[in-house]
């Protein structure tokens, strides 16, 4: 669900939960899911950022994958009072900056 950040024109789509079953890892499932999500964000012209939280110490492969795909760390557990567990927030910005509503289906 795209949401608008307070006091800005930015629209952010947050990936709330993502993962691949251990038995299915190494088959490109995560890359395909993330690729489709990034494509949708870019083509929608409404979503300007994707955000996701992860735990680099628990999920190092996902963390490294996000960094390779252009996600940047924008916050860490010290920024989030309740976490205290090494959680970091990463954001990927689309290249398009034209705010237009998502097409209705």
C-alpha positions in Angstrom: 0.0 0.0 0.0 1.6 3.3 -1.1 1.7 5.9 1.7 2.7 9.5 1.6 5.4 10.6 4.0 4.5 13.5 6.2 5.4 16.9 4.8 6.8 15.6 1.5 5.7 14.6 -2.0 7.4 11.2 -1.6 5.3 8.1 -1.8 6.8 5.0 -0.2 5.8 1.3 -0.6 6.9 -0.7 2.4 7.7 -4.5 2.0 6.3 -5.7 5.3 7.3 -9.3 5.2 9.4 -11.2 2.6 11.3 -14.4 2.6 11.8 -17.7 0.7 11.5 -21.2 2.1 14.9 -22.7 2.9 14.2 -25.6 0.5 13.5 -23.1 -2.4 16.5 -20.8 -1.9 19.1 -20.4 -4.6 16.4 -20.7 -7.4 15.9 -17.0 -8.1 12.6 -16.7 -6.2 13.7 -13.7 -4.2 15.2 -11.9 -7.2 12.0 -12.5 -9.2 9.7 -11.2 -6.4 11.9 -8.1 -5.8 12.3 -7.5 -9.5 8.5 -7.5 -10.0 8.0 -5.2 -7.0 10.6 -2.7 -8.2 9.2 -2.8 -11.8 5.7 -2.1 -10.4 7.0 0.8 -8.3 8.8 2.3 -11.2 6.0 1.9 -13.7 3.3 3.1 -11.4 4.8 6.7 -11.4 3.2 7.0 -7.9 5.6 5.1 -5.7 9.0 6.8 -5.3 10.6 4.6 -2.7 10.5 1.0 -1.6 11.4 0.3 2.0 12.2 -2.9 3.9 13.5 -3.8 7.4 15.9 -6.7 7.8 18.4 -8.2 10.3 21.8 -8.3 8.7 23.1 -10.7 11.4 20.2 -13.1 11.0 19.7 -12.8 7.2 23.1 -11.8 5.7 22.3 -13.1 2.2 19.1 -11.0 2.0 20.9 -7.9 3.4 23.8 -8.3 0.8 21.3 -8.8 -2.0 19.4 -5.6 -1.1 22.6 -3.6 -1.0 23.6 -5.1 -4.4 20.3 -4.1 -5.9 20.7 -0.4 -4.9 19.0 -0.3 -1.5 20.6 2.0 1.0 20.6 1.8 4.8 18.7 4.8 6.2 18.3 3.7 9.8 19.3 1.2 12.4 18.2 -0.2 15.6 19.4 2.9 17.5 16.8 4.8 15.5 14.0 2.5 16.5 13.5 2.3 20.2 11.7 -1.0 20.3 14.0 -3.0 18.1 17.4 -3.2 19.9 18.1 -6.3 17.8 20.2 -5.2 14.9 17.3 -4.4 12.7 18.0 -1.9 9.8 15.8 0.0 7.4 16.8 0.0 3.8 15.3 2.2 1.0 15.4 2.0 -2.8 14.4 5.0 -4.8 12.8 4.8 -8.2 14.2 6.9 -11.0 10.8 8.4 -11.9 9.7 11.4 -9.9 6.3 12.2 -11.5 3.5 11.9 -9.0 0.5 10.4 -10.6 -2.1 8.1 -9.1 -2.0 4.4 -9.6 -4.4 3.2 -12.3 -7.6 1.7 -10.9 -8.5 -1.8 -12.0 
